[in-house]
């Protein structure tokens, strides 16, 4: 029986879909892709305008440290005010 060399394992096929240097927005209604500039310490989501702090494991590998609370609180307060005006 011949071995099929073109067939990949599950891990090998998932490896092709990984994106290094990007991560998703933590807002559950958004989940947009964020790509911070190398070395930057903040990144803003272009979709929902939430802002996050960034830590760099390697020069090409960012991780989310957490939200910038002042910016996200203003966004949440504005959305709440708009919702209450509609009632």
Secondary structure, DSSP 4 states (H G I P E B T S, - for coil): ----TT---HHHHHHTT--TT-EE-S-TTT--EE-PPTT-SEEE-TTT--EEEEEEEETTEEEEEEE-HHHHHHHHHHHHHHHHHH-
